[in-house]
Amino acid sequence: MLHQDVLMADIDVDQWRNAQALLLRSAKAARRLVVIHDHGTVVKFMHTAGAECTGRVGTVDDPHTLARELYEANADLVDFVVVMERSAVDAYFASVQDSWQIDDDLDVFVQRTYALIDDYPDGIVTHPGPAREVLGLQWKVGASLAQVNAAATLVPPDSTVILGVHDHESLWASLVLDFDTDHKVTSITTADPSLVDLQGSRDDVLDRLTTWQSGAGKTVSLGLLLDHDAAEEFLTAPATKKGEVLAGLAAAGRATYRA
């Protein structure tokens, strides 16, 4: 879905930050108990916020059991526990670098980056949940990459899609995506408040966004603005139910959809 050379320009900081908050879950923002060991000898045992955690150990025999026990003992202080063996982490990052192919789409490389964590099941361990679904930035879209790619093929080639979230009579977050003839995203930006009035009803804002992109020579094939709570409901819905949920939101006056 993402072209290998995606253009990201003229991005509004507030719109982008809000879109990230809605679509991504960051491990960096979570409360974490981090245990790093060197072939079993613990070299770091630390909470990311400096909180005192129980269960400090000097050696690691079974990283999976340790991660679970530390989480259970400190559940009120941590969102997850990660136990990492130093050489395994070095090997993992080396494998990520070696896996890069010049012709890969960006999302293919990112997916492989997470999938490669599975090659180090005892060296990179998290609890609760497997490391590939806990670490880094995790999408909160309720669909797999394959399902998102399948949806992208429905977008007419050489067209633009406008997605947004509306809150308190104003556009709260947005993504403006340009697709090429292969249904790959070649450009990502946000609504520009210096060029478009973001205040008003969903219909009025979507009209102005469409006019803005049309005036720039783009063909807008899809525009979708949802109320903030409606966007969260849509994203958490299973991929197989998203069409049904979106139709219900539109019927209830919580979404504006134009194609």
KAJOSUL-V133808 format. One record per backbone hydrogen bond with DSSP energy under -0.5 kcal/mol. CO is the residue of the C=O (numbers start at 1). NH is the residue of the N-H. E is the energy in kcal/mol with one decimal. If there is no record, write none. Layout:
{{CO:NH:E} {CO:NH:E}}
//
This chain:
{{1:3:-0.6} {1:185:-4.4} {2:106:-0.9} {2:107:-0.5} {3:6:-0.8} {7:188:-3.0} {10:190:-0.6} {12:16:-2.5} {13:17:-2.6} {14:18:-2.3} {15:19:-2.1} {16:20:-2.4} {17:21:-2.2} {18:22:-1.7} {19:23:-2.4} {20:24:-2.6} {23:140:-3.2} {25:27:-0.5} {25:138:-2.7} {26:29:-0.6} {27:30:-1.1} {30:32:-0.6} {31:79:-3.5} {31:80:-1.5} {32:34:-0.6} {32:48:-2.6} {33:35:-0.5} {33:82:-2.4} {34:46:-2.3} {35:84:-3.0} {36:43:-3.1} {36:44:-1.7} {37:39:-0.7} {37:86:-2.8} {38:41:-1.5} {40:42:-0.6} {40:60:-2.3} {41:38:-2.9} {44:36:-2.3} {46:34:-3.1} {47:50:-1.9} {51:53:-0.6} {58:42:-2.4} {59:61:-0.5} {62:66:-2.5} {63:67:-2.5} {64:68:-2.0} {65:69:-2.7} {66:70:-2.8} {67:71:-2.0} {68:72:-2.5} {69:73:-2.0} {70:74:-1.2} {71:74:-0.5} {72:75:-0.6} {74:77:-2.3} {74:78:-1.5} {80:33:-1.6} {81:127:-2.0} {82:35:-2.9} {82:84:-0.5} {83:125:-2.5} {84:37:-2.7} {84:86:-0.5} {85:89:-2.1} {86:90:-2.0} {87:91:-2.4} {88:92:-2.4} {89:93:-2.3} {90:94:-1.9} {91:95:-2.2} {92:96:-2.1} {93:97:-2.0} {94:98:-2.3} {95:99:-1.4} {96:100:-0.6} {97:100:-1.0} {101:104:-1.9} {105:109:-1.9} {106:110:-2.2} {107:111:-2.4} {108:112:-2.2} {109:113:-2.1} {110:114:-1.6} {111:115:-2.4} {112:116:-2.3} {114:117:-1.2} {115:118:-1.5} {116:119:-1.7} {117:120:-2.0} {118:121:-0.6} {120:124:-2.2} {123:85:-2.7} {125:83:-3.1} {127:81:-2.9} {130:133:-1.6} {131:134:-1.4} {131:135:-2.5} {136:27:-2.6} {136:138:-0.6} {138:25:-2.5} {142:239:-0.7} {144:148:-2.3} {145:149:-2.8} {146:150:-2.1} {147:151:-1.9} {148:152:-2.0} {149:153:-1.2} {151:154:-1.5} {152:155:-1.6} {159:179:-3.0} {160:221:-2.1} {160:222:-1.2} {161:163:-0.5} {161:177:-2.8} {162:224:-2.5} {163:175:-2.7} {164:226:-2.0} {165:172:-3.1} {165:173:-1.5} {166:228:-1.5} {169:200:-2.5} {170:167:-3.2} {170:172:-0.6} {173:165:-2.7} {175:163:-2.8} {175:177:-0.5} {176:189:-1.8} {177:161:-2.8} {178:186:-2.8} {178:187:-1.0} {180:183:-1.7} {184:180:-2.1} {184:186:-0.5} {185:3:-2.4} {186:7:-2.8} {187:178:-2.1} {188:9:-0.9} {189:176:-2.9} {191:193:-0.8} {192:195:-2.2} {192:196:-2.2} {196:198:-0.6} {198:171:-2.2} {201:205:-2.6} {202:206:-2.7} {203:207:-2.3} {204:208:-2.2} {205:209:-2.5} {206:210:-2.5} {207:211:-2.4} {208:212:-2.3} {209:213:-2.2} {210:214:-2.7} {211:215:-2.4} {212:216:-0.7} {213:216:-0.5} {213:218:-2.3} {214:217:-1.8} {218:220:-0.7} {219:160:-2.9} {219:221:-0.8} {222:162:-2.7} {223:258:-2.8} {224:164:-2.4} {225:256:-3.3} {226:166:-3.4} {227:231:-2.6} {228:232:-1.7} {229:233:-1.8} {230:234:-2.5} {231:235:-2.5} {232:236:-1.9} {233:237:-0.8} {234:237:-0.6} {238:241:-1.8} {238:242:-0.8} {239:242:-0.8} {241:245:-2.8} {242:246:-2.9} {243:247:-2.2} {244:248:-2.0} {245:249:-2.3} {246:250:-2.5} {247:251:-2.3} {248:252:-1.6} {249:254:-3.0} {249:255:-0.6} {250:253:-1.4} {254:227:-2.4} {256:225:-2.6} {258:223:-2.9}}
//
